[in-house]
Amino acid sequence: MNNKFFKLIFYLGLLLSCAPSFGAKWKAKHVIFIGLDGWGAYSMKKTNMLTAKQLIK
């Protein structure tokens, strides 16, 4: 019985992880970027960090 329960939980988790995400097309209107390491906003144009620039767009 214990083995069947773990198999059921495993397959249920596998099934739910493969389900499509319905909120994938949602995009936030505003993103607040808080830098705690002293990274100044003046250096943003000089950087080559695509992820940070995409967050701003």
Secondary structure as UniProt FT lines:
FT   HELIX           2..17
FT   TURN            22..25
FT   HELIX           41..43
FT   TURN            44..46
FT   HELIX           50..56
//
